[in-house]
Amino acid sequence: MDFYTIKKYFSFSPEEIRGIIVTVFFLGFIFSFREWGGKTFDLHSGIFNWINTSIVVLLALLVYLSAQRIMGIRRGYKTEYKMWFWGLLAGVLMSFLSSGYLPLAFLGTVFVYHLEGHRLGSFRYGINYRDLGVISMVGPLSLIIMAIIFKIVAFASASPLVEKLMLVCIFLAPVNMLPLPWIDGGNVFFASRTLWVFAFVGIVAASALLYFFNSILAIVLGAVFIAIIAAVMWFVFFEEGF
């Protein structure tokens, strides 16, 4: 993989850009649901917070999709983002039902297209589920790395924007690792159940630890340790039963 290859295949199509805009529009509303005033409704404050939150979501989504796109190019695939419109509507409905305390934030999924000339000589030439699973997993993982960076920045700056960036990342990552069709967690699950258990448990653990604790080293080591234990237990006690 070189700079020319990334430049050639990295750009987003008009359809993807429309999907990104719609996703940001919905998720900005979902994450800002509880910021439309205090005890009384405030339209001006709500719209202001909606716009600010949408910018935060856009940054997180671009990191998410860029990580998947680079990993896809590295493995010889062109990736394409597909939003899950019904999942976004379900997220809005859940915001109303839970008064914004449960942000069900589905991003969508990644489609991959085989770049024949870039995969000549590759093992299992052609599209395979393991590659799709790895490419899909990189998205949520990139959000955890991004959340860790913002956690470090938050030590030096008590900015509400930095805190919101971290919170958006640690909510988006676990939700999109759920083993459901039309989100990336489903791709990882069908690629390898053991890999999914490791990634899902590790991302959930990292998100929880980032929310409650400050020691970055302890957070990383704790999340990896919990993920390894969960994956080993799954493999030993359940995997052979499938």
N, C-alpha and C positions, 0 to 999 in steps of 0.2 A: 504493500500500500504506500503510495506516494502522494505528494501534494496535488499533482495533476488529477489523479484518480478521485481524490476527495472533492476537488473543485468541480469535476465533471458530474458527479452523482449526488452531491450534497444538497443541491437546491431543492426547495419545496415547490410543488406544483400548485397552480391556482386552486384546484379542488382541496388540497391539503391546507392552503392558507385560509380558505373559507371555513374548513373544519376547525382550524386553530382558533379563528375569531369567534365562532359559535361556542366552542368549548370554554374559552376565556370569559365570554359573556355570561354563561351559565355558572361557571365555578366562581367567578368574582362575586356573583349574587349570593351563592351558597355560603361562601366563607365570610361574607359581610352581613349575613342575615341578622345578626344580633347587634349590628352597629347602625341601626336606623333610628337613632335617638335613645334616650334612657327609658324612663317610664312612659313617656309620651312619644308618639311618632314624629320624626323630624325628616321631611323629604330632602331638604338641602344637605343635611348631614349624611343621610343615607346614600344619596347619589355620590357625594364626595368620597365616602368610604368604599362604595362599590367600584368607583374608578381606580382608587388607590390599590384596592385588593386585586382588581383585574390586572393591573400592571405587575403585581407580585406573582400572580398565577401565570401570567405570560412568561416571565423570567423562568419560573420553575418548569413550565412546559417546554420551553425552548431548550433548556438543559437536558431534560428528559428525552426529547426527540433527537437532539444532536448526539447524545451518547449512543442511542440505538442506531442512528444513521452511520456513525463512524464505525461501530462494531459490525454493522451489516456490510459496509464496504470492505472492511478488513477480512471478512469471511467470504467475500465474493457475491454479495447480494445488494440489490437496490431496495431500500425500505420505503414504505408508504404509510402515512398515518391515516387511520380511519376513526373518526369520532363515533361514539355510541350515543346517538341522540336520545333513545329511550332511557338509557342509563342516566343521562343528564337530567331528563324530566323526572326520573325517580329520585334523583338527588334533591331537586327543588321541592318535590312533594315531602320528602323526609325532613327537609329543613322546616317546613310548616308544621309537620306533625310533632317534631322534637323541639320546636322553638329555637332552632339553630344550634342545638347542643350536639347533634350528630350529623356532621357534614359528610354525606355519602357522595364522595367526589370521584366519579368514574371518568377517566380520560378517554378511553377507547382502546384500540389495539394497533399493532403493527403488521402490515402485510409485507412479504418479501418476494422479490423477483430475482430469478437466477441470472447472474451475469456470466454467460457461458465462457467468454474469453478470459475471465479473471479466475476461473476455478478449474482450468485444465490441469489434469493430474491430481486433483484433490480426491481424498478418500471419500467413497460414496458420492461420486459426482452427481450433482443435482440437488434439489431442495430436500432437506431432511428436517425432522422435527427437533432434533437436538440443537441444530444451528438456530432454528427459530426460537427455541426456548432460551438459549443463551442471549440472543439479541434482545428478546423481550425482557429478560431479567435485568439487563444493564440499565434500563430506564428507571425502575424503582430504586436500584442500587445507587444510581447517580444522585437521586434526591437525598438519600441518606448521607452521602459524602458532602453534598451541598449543605445539608442541615448541620453537619459537624463543623463545616467552615463558618457558617453563620453563628454557631454556638461560640466558637472561638472569638469571632468579631464582637459578639455581645459582651464578652468579658471587658473589652476596652470601650465599648459604646453601649449605653443603655437606650438605644434608639428603638422606639416601638415598631418601626419599619423592619429593622433587622429581626426582631422577635417574631413579627408576623411572617417573614420569609421562612424562618425556621419552622414555625408551626404549620404553615401550608405544606412544606416538604414532608414533615413527619406524619401528616394526615394523608397526603396523597400516596405516599409510597406503600403503606400496608394495604390500603383499600384496593389499589390496582394490582396487588399480588394475590387477591382472592381467586380461587380456582373456578372462574366463571368464563363462559364464552364471551367474546367481544371485548375482553380486557386482557392485558398481557399476562396476568397470573394464570389464565386458562392455557395459554401457549406453553408456559413453563411447566405446568402440571402435566400436560399431555406429552411433553418432551421427556420428562423424567420426574417421577413422583418423589424420589429421594432428593433430587436437586431442588424441587419445589418446597419440600418440607424445610430443607436447610435454609433456602433463601427467605421463605415466608416467616419462619420463626425468628431468623436472625434480624430481618427488617422490623418485625413487630417489637422484638426485644430492644433493638437500637432506638426505635422511635420512643418507646416508653422510658428508656434510660436517659435519652436526651431531654425529655420533658421534665424528669424529676431530679436528675443529678448533673453535676458540673464537671467532673473529672473525665476528660476526653479519653485518656488511656483506659480507665476503668470501663467506660461505656463501650469502647471498641472491643476490648478483651472479653467483657461480659457478654456482649451480643454474639461474638464468634463462638464462645464456649457453649452458650445456651443452644445455638444453632447446631453445633457439632453433636451435642448430646441428643437433641431431638432427631437429627438425621440418622444417627446410629440406632437409636431406639426404633425408629420407623423401619429401617432396613432389617433389623434383627427380628422384630415382632410382627410386622405387617407386610413387608414387601413380597415375601415369598407366597403370601396368600392370594396375590393378584394373578 
